[in-house]
């Protein structure tokens, strides 16, 4: 199987997870625990596939164990973000966690903006590829999670003197940005050269797995 076909299959899987997960979320209303599980698993699988697309591009710069740790990190973080519902509710009951009167703190989209800015700074000023890619995967997890939530509630930005939400994100735009996110991250990481990461040897070809 050619690298291009393999990558297209991954994007096909990513699209299917988005579409099927969202359809199931509309269909499954009860019990609340099952609905929450469908939503969370969808977030996690999107994070996993998007992360795998990124780390596979740089597999020659990563050990096998670190590669799997990064994939697990993207998968776990995209799911774990929802733990803030329980923290804010101060309860382990799903009804309390899913009926908050406000958005929980990990759903503040300033988080993925800060991660993106931090990664841009590290890529341009630091010589530590591993720190850059771990930060980038954290960005992927938060961005894909917040973006999917935004089709229903919009993006929420909370900072000193700022507390605003956008309009809900158009569904086609959510699908498109979810597909483009890993490639934007790959292009950013490719800008990092030199140092012990060996990034100077990386050659990135858009929409192609090396």
C-alpha positions in Angstrom: 0.0 0.0 0.0 1.4 3.4 -1.0 2.0 6.1 1.6 -0.5 8.4 -0.1 -3.2 5.7 -0.1 -2.5 4.9 3.6 -2.8 8.6 4.5 -6.1 8.9 2.6 -7.4 5.9 4.5 -6.5 7.6 7.8 -8.3 10.7 6.8 -11.3 8.6 5.7 -11.3 7.0 9.1 -11.1 10.4 10.8 -14.1 11.6 8.7 -16.1 8.4 9.5 -15.4 8.8 13.3 -16.6 12.4 13.2 -19.8 11.6 11.2 -20.7 8.4 13.0 -19.9 9.8 16.4 -22.0 12.9 15.9 -24.9 10.9 14.4 -24.8 8.5 17.4 -24.8 11.5 19.8 -28.0 12.7 18.1 -29.6 9.3 18.3 -28.5 8.2 21.7 -30.2 10.4 24.3 -30.7 7.9 27.2 -29.3 6.8 29.4 -27.1 9.9 30.0 -24.1 7.8 30.8 -24.2 6.1 27.4 -24.6 9.5 25.7 -21.6 10.9 27.6 -19.6 7.8 26.7 -20.4 8.1 23.0 -19.4 11.8 23.0 -16.1 11.1 25.0 -15.1 8.1 22.9 -15.6 10.2 19.7 -13.4 12.9 21.1 -10.7 10.4 22.0 -10.7 8.6 18.6 -10.5 11.9 16.8 -7.5 12.9 19.0 -5.9 9.5 18.4 -6.1 9.5 14.6 -5.0 13.2 14.3 -2.1 12.5 16.6 -1.1 9.4 14.7 -1.0 11.4 11.4 1.4 13.9 13.0 3.8 11.5 14.8 4.0 9.1 11.9 5.5 11.9 9.8 8.3 12.2 12.4 8.8 8.5 13.3 12.4 8.6 12.2 13.1 11.2 14.9 11.2 9.3 17.6 11.9 6.0 19.3 9.2 3.4 19.0 8.2 3.8 22.7 8.0 7.6 22.5 5.9 7.3 19.3 3.3 5.1 21.1 3.5 7.4 24.2 2.6 10.4 22.0 -0.3 8.6 20.4 -1.5 7.5 23.8 -1.1 11.0 25.1 -3.2 12.5 22.2 -5.9 9.8 22.7 -6.0 10.2 26.5 -5.9 14.0 26.6 -8.6 14.4 24.0 -10.8 12.3 26.3 -9.5 13.5 29.7 -10.5 17.1 29.0 -14.1 16.3 29.9 -13.0 15.4 33.5 -13.5 19.1 34.2 -17.2 18.6 34.1 -17.0 16.4 37.2 -14.5 18.8 38.9 -16.7 21.8 38.4 -19.8 19.8 39.5 -17.9 18.5 42.5 -19.7 15.2 41.9 -19.2 11.9 40.3 -22.8 11.7 39.1 -23.2 12.0 35.3 -26.4 14.1 35.7 -24.5 16.7 37.8 -21.5 16.7 35.4 -23.6 17.2 32.3 -26.0 19.9 33.7 -23.6 22.6 34.6 -24.8 26.2 34.4 -21.4 27.3 33.0 -18.6 25.9 30.9 -15.9 24.1 32.8 -12.4 25.4 32.9 -10.7 23.0 30.5 -13.2 24.0 27.8 -11.7 27.5 27.7 -10.3 27.8 24.1 -7.6 30.2 25.3 -5.8 26.9 26.2 -5.3 25.8 22.7 -4.3 29.3 21.6 -1.6 29.4 24.4 -0.4 26.0 23.3 -0.2 27.1 19.7 1.7 30.2 20.5 4.1 28.3 22.8 4.8 25.8 20.1 5.5 28.5 17.5 7.9 30.1 20.0 9.6 26.8 20.7 9.9 25.9 17.1 11.5 29.2 16.2 13.6 29.8 19.3 14.3 26.5 20.9 16.4 23.5 20.0 14.2 20.8 21.6 12.1 18.9 19.0 10.7 16.5 21.6 9.3 19.4 23.7 7.8 20.9 20.6 6.1 17.8 19.4 4.6 17.0 22.9 3.3 20.6 23.0 2.0 20.2 19.5 0.1 17.0 20.4 -1.5 18.7 23.4 -2.6 21.4 21.0 -4.1 18.8 18.6 -6.0 17.2 21.5 -7.4 20.5 22.8 -8.1 22.0 19.4 -10.0 19.0 18.0 -12.0 18.6 21.3 -13.0 22.3 21.5 -13.7 22.5 17.7 -16.1 19.5 17.9 -17.9 21.0 21.0 -18.1 24.3 19.1 -20.5 22.9 16.5 -23.1 23.1 19.3 -21.9 25.8 21.6 -19.3 27.9 19.8 -15.8 28.5 21.1 -15.4 30.0 24.5 -12.5 32.4 25.3 -12.0 33.3 28.9 -9.1 35.5 30.1 -8.7 38.6 32.2 -11.1 41.2 30.8 -12.4 38.7 28.3 -15.3 36.3 28.5 -16.8 35.7 25.1 -18.2 32.9 23.0 -18.4 32.6 19.2 -21.4 31.5 17.3 -21.6 27.7 16.7 -19.0 26.5 14.1 -20.5 25.4 10.8 -20.5 21.6 10.6 -18.6 21.5 7.3 -16.0 23.9 8.7 -15.5 21.7 11.7 -14.9 18.6 9.5 -12.5 20.6 7.3 -10.5 22.0 10.1 -10.3 18.6 11.9 -8.8 17.2 8.7 -6.4 20.1 8.2 -5.2 20.3 11.8 -2.6 17.6 11.8 -1.1 18.9 8.6 -0.8 22.4 9.9 1.0 21.0 13.0 3.3 18.9 10.7 4.2 22.0 8.7 4.9 24.0 11.9 7.1 21.2 13.3 9.0 21.0 10.0 10.2 24.5 10.5 12.3 23.4 13.4 15.8 22.5 12.3 19.2 21.6 13.8 19.9 20.4 17.4 19.7 16.9 18.6 16.3 16.3 17.2 17.7 15.7 13.7 14.9 17.8 12.2 17.2 19.1 9.6 16.8 15.7 7.9 13.1 15.8 7.8 11.4 16.4 4.5 7.7 17.2 4.6 5.5 16.6 1.7 1.9 17.8 2.3 -0.7 15.0 2.4 1.9 12.3 2.0 3.4 10.0 4.6 7.1 9.6 4.3 
